[in-house]
Amino acid sequence: MTYTTAATPSAYAGSPRRGPVTRLLEDERWLAMTLLLPTVALLGLFIAYPFIEGVRLAVTDTKVGVPGHFVGLQNFEKIWNDDIFRVAVQNTCVYTFVATVFKLALGLWLALLLNHNFKGKAYTRAFILLPFIIPTVLSTLAWKWMFDPTFSVINWMLFRLGLIHGRINWLGDPNLALISVIIVDIWRGLPFYAISLLAGLQTISPELHEAAAIDGARAWQRFRHITWPLLLPVTLVIVLFSVIQTFAGFQLIYVLTGGGPANATQVFATYAYQIGIGTGLLSEGATISLAVFPVLLLVVIVQLLYIRRVETH
């Protein structure tokens, strides 16, 4: 006759026991919250808090060293009647629109060239990134020297070619300063467009172009009916990020001109810095910075709706 003995709790003494933290992490909801917590903390610290503080400053009359009092929308009314602010709005819109159009056109052209197979393609792609990876202040200082009326390399080249007969003050002439700033911004932002659009071109199957070529489609027809429709969603996302970055740009213009001459290159960021930091009027500086938000929000909403429409169709 066979007897079986019941297992005692001591038989499982060596098995691992799950603690409360382990049990929580095994729950997908708690695990997701734990993984998102660092990101939420960073966004709250560096985005949400400065934005809320900017709104608080915009509705007060705070100055450096002087606690402010609530004044409502008086600061917004004041900047709306400010002639320099209107000039900054106009310059910002022109600067963003012209720079974005040229960066898109030249970036697409460069991406199409880089999409072909040629000797040294990898080195060429790496070289294209140099303007984008060099620190903004360092590259802008180089351009400032190139635009210098006395030591300008550009003036020297144009003089040697017989195109000019005197010195051109690129950054000191109100009619040329904004154009010069736009040229530098195009040079710096072109690699971002080229590499990003190149990545989009790499996802398009070559078989589509081969089939269209067999059917007699020319290069322009293949680009219009195959490449561009498939590349459009990627292009819209790239333009969205570029518009936001260009519209709120500060370093490039501040180093080149500081908003001058005679406010010819004054934009939102430089004017907000001059008022808020230069004169100590923190509330008015915050108001000017906050005025950018509705414009950018409108641009983002319109482009996102258009992107969704393109992806749907």
Backbone hydrogen bonds in HBPLUS format (Angstrom, degrees):
<---DONOR---> <-ACCEPTOR-->    atom                        ^
c    i                          cat <-CA-CA->   ^        H-A-AA   ^      H-
h    n   atom  resd res      DA  || num        DHA   H-A  angle D-A-AA Bond
n    s   type  num  typ     dist DA aas  dist angle  dist       angle   num
A0011-ALA N   A0008-THR O   2.86 MM   3  5.57 160.3  1.89 122.8 128.9     1
A0012-TYR N   A0009-PRO O   3.16 MM   3  5.71 152.3  2.24 112.4 119.2     2
A0013-ALA N   A0010-SER O   3.27 MM   3  5.01 160.5  2.31 104.3 104.5     3
A0015-SER N   A0012-TYR O   3.24 MM   3  5.54 156.7  2.29 109.5 115.7     4
A0023-ARG N   A0019-GLY O   3.12 MM   4  6.37 159.6  2.16 150.5 156.1     5
A0024-LEU N   A0020-PRO O   3.03 MM   4  6.22 149.1  2.13 141.0 149.1     6
A0025-LEU N   A0021-VAL O   2.96 MM   4  6.21 159.9  2.00 151.7 156.8     7
A0026-GLU N   A0022-THR O   3.03 MM   4  6.23 137.0  2.23 143.2 154.2     8
A0027-ASP N   A0024-LEU O   3.05 MM   3  5.35 148.4  2.16 104.1 113.8     9
A0031-LEU N   A0027-ASP O   2.95 MM   4  6.17 158.5  2.00 155.7 162.8    10
A0032-ALA N   A0028-GLU O   2.88 MM   4  6.00 158.6  1.93 147.2 152.3    11
A0033-MET N   A0029-ARG O   3.07 MM   4  6.29 159.9  2.11 145.6 150.9    12
A0034-THR N   A0030-TRP O   2.94 MM   4  6.11 151.6  2.02 144.3 152.2    13
A0035-LEU N   A0031-LEU O   2.99 MM   4  6.23 156.7  2.04 149.5 155.1    14
A0036-LEU N   A0032-ALA O   2.99 MM   4  6.14 148.7  2.09 145.9 154.6    15
A0037-LEU N   A0033-MET O   3.03 MM   4  5.98 129.0  2.30 139.1 150.5    16
A0040-VAL N   A0036-LEU O   2.93 MM   4  6.13 164.9  1.95 163.1 168.1    17
A0041-ALA N   A0037-LEU O   2.91 MM   4  6.05 156.2  1.97 151.1 157.8    18
A0042-LEU N   A0038-PRO O   3.00 MM   4  6.23 158.8  2.05 147.9 152.8    19
A0043-LEU N   A0039-THR O   2.93 MM   4  6.14 166.0  1.95 153.4 157.5    20
A0044-GLY N   A0040-VAL O   2.88 MM   4  5.97 155.7  1.94 144.7 152.0    21
A0045-LEU N   A0041-ALA O   2.92 MM   4  6.03 150.3  2.01 143.4 151.5    22
A0046-PHE N   A0042-LEU O   2.91 MM   4  5.95 168.4  1.93 155.7 158.2    23
A0047-ILE N   A0043-LEU O   2.91 MM   4  5.19 138.9  2.08 133.7 140.7    24
A0048-ALA N   A0043-LEU O   2.94 MM   5  6.32 162.0  1.97 150.0 156.0    25
A0049-TYR N   A0044-GLY O   2.89 MM   5  5.85 153.4  1.96 147.8 153.8    26
A0051-PHE N   A0047-ILE O   3.08 MM   4  6.11 155.7  2.14 145.3 152.7    27
A0052-ILE N   A0048-ALA O   2.92 MM   4  6.15 165.7  1.94 156.5 160.1    28
A0053-GLU N   A0049-TYR O   2.87 MM   4  6.03 162.2  1.90 155.0 160.6    29
A0054-GLY N   A0050-PRO O   2.80 MM   4  5.94 147.3  1.91 141.8 151.0    30
A0055-VAL N   A0051-PHE O   2.98 MM   4  6.30 153.7  2.05 149.4 155.9    31
A0056-ARG N   A0052-ILE O   2.98 MM   4  6.26 156.3  2.03 146.8 153.4    32
A0057-LEU N   A0053-GLU O   2.92 MM   4  6.17 158.3  1.97 148.1 153.6    33
A0058-ALA N   A0054-GLY O   2.95 MM   4  6.08 148.8  2.05 142.9 151.6    34
A0060-THR N   A0057-LEU O   3.16 MM   3  5.27 161.4  2.20 112.3 112.7    35
A0071-VAL N   A0059-VAL O   2.82 MM  12  5.58 168.5  1.83 138.6 142.3    36
A0061-ASP N   A0069-HIS O   3.14 MM   8  5.71 128.5  2.42 135.1 149.1    37
A0283-SER N   A0062-THR O   3.16 MM 221  5.18 157.4  2.22 152.9 146.0    38
A0063-LYS N   A0066-VAL O   3.24 MM   3  5.06 169.0  2.25 147.3 149.8    39
A0066-VAL N   A0063-LYS O   3.03 MM   3  5.06 168.0  2.04 120.4 122.4    40
A0064-VAL N   A0280-GLY O   3.03 MM 216  5.17 141.9  2.18 142.5 151.3    41
A0077-GLU N   A0073-LEU O   3.07 MM   4  6.37 157.0  2.13 151.6 158.1    42
A0078-LYS N   A0074-GLN O   2.91 MM   4  6.12 149.1  2.00 145.4 154.3    43
A0079-ILE N   A0075-ASN O   3.03 MM   4  6.31 163.8  2.06 152.0 154.3    44
A0080-TRP N   A0076-PHE O   3.04 MM   4  6.08 146.7  2.15 140.3 149.8    45
A0081-ASN N   A0077-GLU O   3.29 MM   4  6.49 139.1  2.47 138.1 146.4    46
A0082-ASP N   A0079-ILE O   3.05 MM   3  4.76 159.5  2.09  99.6 104.8    47
A0086-ARG N   A0082-ASP O   3.23 MM   4  6.59 152.4  2.31 146.4 153.3    48
A0087-VAL N   A0083-ASP O   3.04 MM   4  6.37 151.4  2.13 145.0 153.0    49
A0088-ALA N   A0084-ILE O   2.86 MM   4  6.16 153.3  1.93 147.4 155.1    50
A0089-VAL N   A0085-PHE O   2.92 MM   4  6.23 150.9  2.01 147.7 155.3    51
A0090-GLN N   A0086-ARG O   3.03 MM   4  6.28 163.4  2.06 148.4 152.2    52
A0091-ASN N   A0087-VAL O   2.84 MM   4  6.08 167.6  1.86 155.5 159.1    53
A0092-THR N   A0088-ALA O   2.88 MM   4  5.94 157.7  1.93 145.0 151.3    54
A0093-CYS N   A0089-VAL O   3.08 MM   4  6.28 162.1  2.11 149.7 153.7    55
A0094-VAL N   A0090-GLN O   3.01 MM   4  6.21 168.3  2.02 155.4 158.7    56
A0095-TYR N   A0091-ASN O   2.80 MM   4  5.79 165.1  1.83 149.8 155.1    57
A0096-THR N   A0092-THR O   2.93 MM   4  5.98 162.2  1.96 145.8 150.7    58
A0097-PHE N   A0093-CYS O   2.96 MM   4  5.99 166.6  1.97 147.8 152.2    59
A0098-VAL N   A0094-VAL O   2.98 MM   4  5.97 169.4  1.99 154.9 157.4    60
A0099-ALA N   A0095-TYR O   3.16 MM   4  5.96 158.2  2.21 137.9 144.6    61
A0100-THR N   A0096-THR O   2.98 MM   4  5.90 157.3  2.03 142.6 149.4    62
A0101-VAL N   A0097-PHE O   3.04 MM   4  6.20 162.8  2.07 152.2 156.4    63
A0102-PHE N   A0098-VAL O   3.12 MM   4  6.32 170.5  2.13 154.6 156.8    64
A0103-LYS N   A0099-ALA O   2.91 MM   4  5.99 158.0  1.96 147.8 154.8    65
A0104-LEU N   A0100-THR O   2.95 MM   4  6.02 155.6  2.01 146.0 152.3    66
A0105-ALA N   A0101-VAL O   2.99 MM   4  6.19 168.0  2.00 151.0 154.3    67
A0106-LEU N   A0102-PHE O   2.90 MM   4  5.88 169.0  1.91 151.4 154.5    68
A0107-GLY N   A0103-LYS O   2.81 MM   4  5.51 146.6  1.93 131.8 142.7    69
A0108-LEU N   A0104-LEU O   2.93 MM   4  5.94 156.3  1.99 143.6 149.2    70
A0109-TRP N   A0105-ALA O   3.08 MM   4  6.29 160.4  2.12 144.9 150.6    71
A0110-LEU N   A0106-LEU O   2.90 MM   4  6.06 159.9  1.94 148.0 153.5    72
A0111-ALA N   A0107-GLY O   2.87 MM   4  6.00 151.2  1.95 142.0 150.4    73
A0112-LEU N   A0108-LEU O   2.98 MM   4  6.18 155.3  2.04 148.5 154.3    74
A0113-LEU N   A0109-TRP O   3.16 MM   4  6.44 149.5  2.26 141.9 149.9    75
A0114-LEU N   A0110-LEU O   2.93 MM   4  6.19 161.1  1.97 150.6 155.7    76
A0115-ASN N   A0111-ALA O   2.99 MM   4  6.05 124.1  2.31 137.7 151.5    77
A0116-HIS N   A0113-LEU O   3.25 MM   3  5.82 167.2  2.27 113.9 117.8    78
A0124-THR N   A0120-GLY O   3.01 MM   4  6.18 154.7  2.08 150.1 157.8    79
A0125-ARG N   A0121-LYS O   3.00 MM   4  6.24 158.1  2.05 151.5 156.5    80
A0126-ALA N   A0122-ALA O   3.12 MM   4  6.35 154.9  2.19 143.6 150.3    81
A0127-PHE N   A0123-TYR O   2.89 MM   4  6.08 153.1  1.97 145.8 153.5    82
A0128-ILE N   A0124-THR O   2.96 MM   4  6.17 146.4  2.08 145.8 154.3    83
A0129-LEU N   A0126-ALA O   3.25 MM   3  5.51 139.6  2.42 101.4 111.4    84
A0130-LEU N   A0127-PHE O   3.17 MM   3  5.58 160.6  2.20 112.3 118.1    85
A0132-PHE N   A0129-LEU O   2.96 MM   3  5.42 131.7  2.20 113.4 126.8    86
A0133-ILE N   A0129-LEU O   3.09 MM   4  6.30 145.8  2.21 155.4 165.7    87
A0134-ILE N   A0130-LEU O   3.08 MM   4  6.04 145.5  2.20 159.8 164.9    88
A0139-SER N   A0135-PRO O   3.07 MM   4  6.35 172.4  2.08 165.7 166.6    89
A0140-THR N   A0136-THR O   2.89 MM   4  5.93 152.9  1.96 148.1 156.6    90
A0141-LEU N   A0137-VAL O   2.94 MM   4  6.06 151.2  2.03 145.1 151.9    91
A0142-ALA N   A0138-LEU O   3.24 MM   4  6.55 149.9  2.33 142.3 149.9    92
A0143-TRP N   A0139-SER O   3.09 MM   4  6.43 154.1  2.15 143.7 150.3    93
A0144-LYS N   A0140-THR O   2.83 MM   4  6.10 148.3  1.93 145.8 155.5    94
A0145-TRP N   A0141-LEU O   3.06 MM   4  6.34 148.3  2.16 143.3 150.4    95
A0146-MET N   A0142-ALA O   3.04 MM   4  6.34 151.4  2.12 142.9 151.3    96
A0147-PHE N   A0143-TRP O   2.92 MM   4  6.18 136.8  2.11 145.4 156.4    97
A0148-ASP N   A0145-TRP O   3.13 MM   3  5.03 155.9  2.20  99.5 106.9    98
A0152-SER N   A0148-ASP O   2.85 MM   4  4.71 114.2  2.29 144.7 145.6    99
A0156-TRP N   A0152-SER O   3.20 MM   4  6.37 155.0  2.27 136.2 143.0   100
A0157-MET N   A0153-VAL O   2.98 MM   4  6.22 158.6  2.03 148.4 153.3   101
A0158-LEU N   A0154-ILE O   2.97 MM   4  6.19 167.6  1.99 154.1 157.6   102
A0159-PHE N   A0155-ASN O   2.85 MM   4  5.94 150.8  1.93 145.8 154.3   103
A0160-ARG N   A0156-TRP O   2.95 MM   4  6.14 157.7  2.00 146.9 152.5   104
A0161-LEU N   A0157-MET O   3.02 MM   4  6.24 145.8  2.14 144.7 154.0   105
A0163-LEU N   A0158-LEU O   2.91 MM   5  5.27 149.4  2.00 167.0 162.4   106
A0162-GLY N   A0159-PHE O   3.04 MM   3  5.03 151.6  2.12  99.4 108.3   107
A0173-ASP N   A0169-ASN O   3.05 MM   4  5.79 131.3  2.30 150.5 153.6   108
A0176-LEU N   A0173-ASP O   2.96 MM   3  5.33 147.1  2.07 112.5 122.2   109
A0177-ALA N   A0173-ASP O   2.85 MM   4  5.77 143.9  1.98 166.4 178.0   110
A0180-SER N   A0176-LEU O   2.90 MM   4  6.10 157.6  1.95 154.8 161.1   111
A0181-VAL N   A0177-ALA O   2.98 MM   4  6.28 156.8  2.04 151.2 157.3   112
A0182-ILE N   A0178-LEU O   2.97 MM   4  6.18 156.4  2.03 147.0 153.2   113
A0183-ILE N   A0179-ILE O   3.00 MM   4  6.26 152.9  2.08 147.6 154.7   114
A0184-VAL N   A0180-SER O   3.16 MM   4  6.49 158.3  2.21 148.6 153.2   115
A0185-ASP N   A0181-VAL O   3.02 MM   4  6.29 158.5  2.06 148.6 154.7   116
A0186-ILE N   A0182-ILE O   2.90 MM   4  6.11 155.6  1.96 150.8 157.2   117
A0187-TRP N   A0183-ILE O   3.00 MM   4  6.25 161.7  2.03 148.7 153.5   118
A0188-ARG N   A0184-VAL O   2.97 MM   4  6.21 153.1  2.05 147.8 155.0   119
A0189-GLY N   A0185-ASP O   2.89 MM   4  5.98 157.8  1.94 149.9 155.7   120
A0190-LEU N   A0186-ILE O   2.93 MM   4  5.72 133.8  2.15 148.0 155.9   121
A0193-TYR N   A0189-GLY O   3.42 MM   4  6.80 159.2  2.46 153.5 158.4   122
A0194-ALA N   A0190-LEU O   2.92 MM   4  6.13 170.2  1.93 161.4 164.5   123
A0195-ILE N   A0191-PRO O   2.92 MM   4  5.94 177.4  1.92 155.7 156.6   124
A0196-SER N   A0192-PHE O   3.11 MM   4  5.97 157.1  2.17 138.8 146.0   125
A0197-LEU N   A0193-TYR O   2.86 MM   4  5.85 164.4  1.88 151.5 156.4   126
A0198-LEU N   A0194-ALA O   2.88 MM   4  5.93 145.8  1.99 139.9 150.3   127
A0199-ALA N   A0195-ILE O   2.99 MM   4  6.21 150.1  2.08 142.5 149.5   128
A0200-GLY N   A0196-SER O   3.16 MM   4  6.53 146.1  2.28 138.7 147.7   129
A0201-LEU N   A0197-LEU O   2.87 MM   4  6.21 149.5  1.97 146.4 155.1   130
A0202-GLN N   A0198-LEU O   2.99 MM   4  6.25 142.6  2.14 145.7 155.3   131
A0203-THR N   A0200-GLY O   3.19 MM   3  5.48 147.3  2.30 103.2 112.3   132
A0204-ILE N   A0201-LEU O   3.16 MM   3  5.46 159.0  2.21 108.5 114.9   133
A0208-LEU N   A0205-SER O   3.22 MM   3  5.85 149.4  2.32 114.5 120.7   134
A0210-GLU N   A0206-PRO O   2.97 MM   4  6.26 157.7  2.02 152.3 159.4   135
A0211-ALA N   A0207-GLU O   2.89 MM   4  6.00 158.3  1.94 145.0 150.3   136
A0212-ALA N   A0208-LEU O   3.04 MM   4  6.22 157.3  2.09 142.3 148.8   137
A0213-ALA N   A0209-HIS O   2.84 MM   4  6.00 153.8  1.90 146.8 154.2   138
A0214-ILE N   A0210-GLU O   3.00 MM   4  6.20 152.6  2.08 144.6 151.4   139
A0215-ASP N   A0211-ALA O   3.12 MM   4  6.38 145.8  2.24 140.5 149.5   140
A0217-ALA N   A0212-ALA O   2.94 MM   5  5.40 161.3  1.98 152.9 147.1   141
A0216-GLY N   A0213-ALA O   3.02 MM   3  5.06 156.7  2.07 102.4 109.1   142
A0222-ARG N   A0218-ARG O   2.85 MM   4  6.13 155.8  1.91 155.1 162.3   143
A0223-PHE N   A0219-ALA O   2.98 MM   4  6.22 153.9  2.05 146.8 153.8   144
A0224-ARG N   A0220-TRP O   2.91 MM   4  6.08 159.8  1.95 147.9 153.6   145
A0225-HIS N   A0221-GLN O   2.97 MM   4  5.99 163.9  2.00 149.6 153.2   146
A0226-ILE N   A0222-ARG O   2.93 MM   4  5.38 137.6  2.12 134.6 143.1   147
A0227-THR N   A0222-ARG O   3.19 MM   5  6.62 157.4  2.24 143.7 150.3   148
A0228-TRP N   A0223-PHE O   2.82 MM   5  5.82 173.7  1.83 163.1 163.5   149
A0230-LEU N   A0226-ILE O   3.35 MM   4  6.37 161.0  2.39 145.8 151.1   150
A0231-LEU N   A0227-THR O   2.89 MM   4  5.95 137.8  2.07 148.2 161.3   151
A0231-LEU N   A0228-TRP O   3.17 MM   3  4.95 125.3  2.49  92.7 107.1   152
A0232-LEU N   A0228-TRP O   2.91 MM   4  5.79 124.7  2.22 148.5 160.0   153
A0235-THR N   A0231-LEU O   2.97 MM   4  6.14 158.4  2.01 155.2 162.3   154
A0236-LEU N   A0232-LEU O   2.96 MM   4  6.16 157.1  2.02 158.5 162.7   155
A0237-VAL N   A0233-PRO O   3.33 MM   4  6.57 155.6  2.39 143.2 148.6   156
A0238-ILE N   A0234-VAL O   3.06 MM   4  6.33 160.9  2.10 151.7 157.1   157
A0239-VAL N   A0235-THR O   2.89 MM   4  6.11 163.4  1.92 153.7 158.2   158
A0240-LEU N   A0236-LEU O   2.95 MM   4  6.07 151.2  2.04 141.0 149.0   159
A0241-PHE N   A0237-VAL O   3.13 MM   4  6.45 165.8  2.15 154.4 155.5   160
A0242-SER N   A0238-ILE O   2.96 MM   4  6.15 158.0  2.01 149.0 156.1   161
A0243-VAL N   A0239-VAL O   2.84 MM   4  5.95 161.0  1.88 153.1 157.0   162
A0244-ILE N   A0240-LEU O   3.21 MM   4  6.42 164.7  2.23 149.7 153.4   163
A0245-GLN N   A0241-PHE O   3.04 MM   4  6.22 163.3  2.06 148.3 153.0   164
A0246-THR N   A0242-SER O   2.82 MM   4  5.94 162.6  1.85 153.4 158.4   165
A0247-PHE N   A0243-VAL O   2.84 MM   4  5.76 162.9  1.87 148.4 153.9   166
A0248-ALA N   A0244-ILE O   3.24 MM   4  6.26 150.8  2.33 140.9 147.1   167
A0249-GLY N   A0246-THR O   3.15 MM   3  4.91 164.9  2.17 104.1 106.2   168
A0254-TYR N   A0250-PHE O   2.91 MM   4  5.91 162.9  1.94 163.0 168.7   169
A0255-VAL N   A0251-GLN O   2.96 MM   4  6.03 161.5  1.99 155.2 158.7   170
A0256-LEU N   A0252-LEU O   3.10 MM   4  6.21 160.2  2.14 145.8 151.7   171
A0257-THR N   A0253-ILE O   2.92 MM   4  5.76 161.3  1.96 150.0 154.4   172
A0258-GLY N   A0253-ILE O   2.93 MM   5  5.98 154.6  2.00 143.9 145.5   173
A0260-GLY N   A0257-THR O   3.25 MM   3  5.25 164.2  2.28 110.3 110.3   174
A0265-THR N   A0259-GLY O   3.31 MM   6  4.65 146.6  2.42 119.1 120.7   175
A0264-ALA N   A0261-PRO O   3.00 MM   3  5.48 149.1  2.10 111.2 120.3   176
A0266-GLN N   A0263-ASN O   3.38 MM   3  4.80 169.0  2.40  95.1  96.8   177
A0271-TYR N   A0267-VAL O   3.01 MM   4  6.02 164.0  2.03 158.8 163.8   178
A0272-ALA N   A0268-PHE O   2.92 MM   4  6.02 158.8  1.96 151.2 157.5   179
A0273-TYR N   A0269-ALA O   3.02 MM   4  6.19 152.4  2.09 143.3 150.9   180
A0274-GLN N   A0270-THR O   2.96 MM   4  6.17 160.2  2.00 146.1 151.3   181
A0275-ILE N   A0271-TYR O   2.99 MM   4  6.15 161.9  2.03 149.8 154.3   182
A0276-GLY N   A0272-ALA O   2.81 MM   4  5.72 163.0  1.84 146.5 152.3   183
A0277-ILE N   A0273-TYR O   2.86 MM   4  5.34 152.8  1.93 135.8 145.0   184
A0278-GLY N   A0273-TYR O   3.15 MM   5  6.59 156.1  2.21 147.0 153.5   185
A0279-THR N   A0274-GLN O   3.10 MM   5  6.56 126.9  2.39 145.1 159.4   186
A0281-LEU N   A0275-ILE O   3.22 MM   6  5.88 141.9  2.37 162.9 151.9   187
A0282-LEU N   A0280-GLY O   3.02 MM   2  5.59 126.0  2.32 106.9  91.4   188
A0285-GLY N   A0281-LEU O   3.02 MM   4  6.25 160.5  2.06 156.5 162.8   189
A0286-ALA N   A0282-LEU O   2.91 MM   4  6.07 156.4  1.96 148.1 154.2   190
A0287-THR N   A0283-SER O   2.99 MM   4  6.18 145.7  2.11 138.9 148.7   191
A0288-ILE N   A0284-GLU O   3.00 MM   4  6.28 156.7  2.05 148.6 153.4   192
A0289-SER N   A0285-GLY O   3.06 MM   4  6.31 160.0  2.10 146.2 151.8   193
A0290-LEU N   A0286-ALA O   2.85 MM   4  6.00 152.7  1.93 144.3 152.3   194
A0291-ALA N   A0287-THR O   3.00 MM   4  6.18 130.2  2.25 138.8 151.3   195
A0291-ALA N   A0288-ILE O   3.23 MM   3  5.15 134.2  2.45  92.4 104.7   196
A0292-VAL N   A0289-SER O   3.23 MM   3  5.75 157.6  2.28 109.6 115.9   197
A0293-PHE N   A0290-LEU O   3.09 MM   3  5.42 138.6  2.27 105.7 116.1   198
A0296-LEU N   A0292-VAL O   3.04 MM   4  6.25 170.7  2.05 165.0 167.6   199
A0297-LEU N   A0293-PHE O   2.84 MM   4  5.93 159.4  1.88 156.8 163.4   200
A0298-LEU N   A0294-PRO O   2.98 MM   4  6.10 155.0  2.04 143.2 149.1   201
A0299-VAL N   A0295-VAL O   3.01 MM   4  6.31 158.9  2.05 149.1 155.0   202
A0300-VAL N   A0296-LEU O   2.87 MM   4  6.07 162.3  1.90 152.1 156.6   203
A0301-ILE N   A0297-LEU O   2.97 MM   4  6.15 163.6  2.00 149.1 153.3   204
A0302-VAL N   A0298-LEU O   2.99 MM   4  6.15 169.5  2.00 152.9 155.8   205
A0303-GLN N   A0299-VAL O   3.02 MM   4  6.14 167.5  2.03 151.4 155.0   206
A0304-LEU N   A0300-VAL O   2.89 MM   4  5.98 159.6  1.93 150.3 156.5   207
A0305-LEU N   A0301-ILE O   2.97 MM   4  6.12 158.7  2.02 149.2 154.8   208
A0306-TYR N   A0302-VAL O   3.00 MM   4  6.22 152.8  2.08 143.7 151.7   209
A0307-ILE N   A0303-GLN O   2.80 MM   4  6.02 154.7  1.87 148.3 155.5   210
A0308-ARG N   A0304-LEU O   2.96 MM   4  6.17 160.8  2.00 146.9 151.7   211
A0309-ARG N   A0305-LEU O   2.97 MM   4  6.17 150.2  2.06 140.3 148.9   212
A0310-VAL N   A0306-TYR O   2.88 MM   4  6.14 157.0  1.93 150.2 156.0   213
A0311-GLU N   A0307-ILE O   2.92 MM   4  6.15 164.2  1.95 153.9 158.0   214
A0312-THR N   A0308-ARG O   2.94 MM   4  6.04 145.7  2.06 141.1 150.4   215
A0313-HIS N   A0309-ARG O   3.09 MM   4  6.31 158.1  2.14 149.0 153.5   216
